[in-house]
Amino acid sequence: KVFVHAVDDTGTLLGQHDAVLGTDERPSNTWAVGETVRERHGLFISPTARGGTKVHLLVGLYDGESAQRVKLANGQDTIVLATVELHP
């Protein structure tokens, strides 16, 4: 499974989305090693998040049965996709 998290500078979770990878047309077990596969995943930011807050968008994978996160070669379990600032 894939997770997308939005966190602030303190690590507070402001939003999250979890989903099964792939679609019925292209399940993840048909992906080739090294292949780039694009998927869209949206998430809602908590209405309590204040304007001017920096939000870090993180993505990672985890095993759906054990809930254990998949580690990258560098030992990390997330990738920072972007950092944005909420409009005041």
C-alpha positions in Angstrom: 0.0 0.0 0.0 1.0 3.6 -0.4 0.6 6.5 2.1 0.7 10.2 1.5 1.1 12.4 4.6 1.1 16.1 5.1 3.1 17.2 8.2 4.2 20.5 9.6 7.7 21.4 10.9 7.0 19.7 14.2 5.9 16.5 12.6 2.3 17.0 13.4 0.1 15.1 10.9 -2.2 17.5 9.1 -3.6 15.1 6.6 -3.2 11.6 5.2 -4.3 9.2 2.5 -3.7 5.5 2.3 -4.5 3.3 -0.8 -3.7 0.1 -2.5 -1.1 0.5 -5.3 -2.2 0.1 -8.8 -5.5 -0.3 -10.5 -7.6 -3.1 -11.8 -6.1 -2.3 -15.2 -2.5 -2.2 -13.9 -2.0 -4.0 -10.6 1.3 -3.4 -8.8 2.4 -7.1 -9.3 2.7 -6.4 -13.1 5.1 -3.5 -12.6 8.7 -4.1 -13.8 11.7 -3.4 -11.5 12.9 0.2 -12.2 9.7 1.1 -14.1 8.2 4.5 -13.4 4.5 4.3 -12.6 2.5 7.4 -12.0 -0.5 7.5 -9.7 -2.6 10.3 -8.3 -3.4 10.4 -4.6 -5.2 13.3 -2.9 -5.5 14.3 0.7 -7.4 16.9 2.7 -5.4 19.2 5.0 -6.9 19.6 8.5 -9.1 22.8 8.8 -7.2 23.5 12.0 -3.9 24.1 10.0 -3.1 27.8 10.1 -2.2 30.0 7.2 1.6 30.5 6.8 2.3 26.9 8.0 4.9 25.0 6.1 3.5 21.6 5.0 5.8 18.8 4.0 4.2 16.2 1.6 5.6 12.8 2.3 5.1 9.5 0.5 6.0 5.9 1.3 5.0 2.3 1.0 3.9 -0.3 3.6 2.9 -3.9 3.7 -0.9 -4.1 3.9 -0.9 -7.2 6.1 1.9 -6.3 8.7 1.6 -2.5 8.3 5.5 -2.5 8.3 6.9 0.4 6.2 9.1 -0.5 3.2 12.7 0.9 3.8 14.6 2.6 1.0 18.2 1.8 0.3 19.2 4.8 2.5 17.3 3.4 5.4 14.5 6.0 5.3 10.9 5.0 4.9 9.5 8.2 3.4 10.3 10.5 0.5 9.6 14.2 0.8 7.8 15.1 -2.4 7.5 18.9 -1.7 7.2 21.5 0.9 4.5 24.2 0.5 3.2 27.0 2.6 -0.5 27.3 3.4 -2.0 30.5 2.1 -2.9 32.9 5.0 
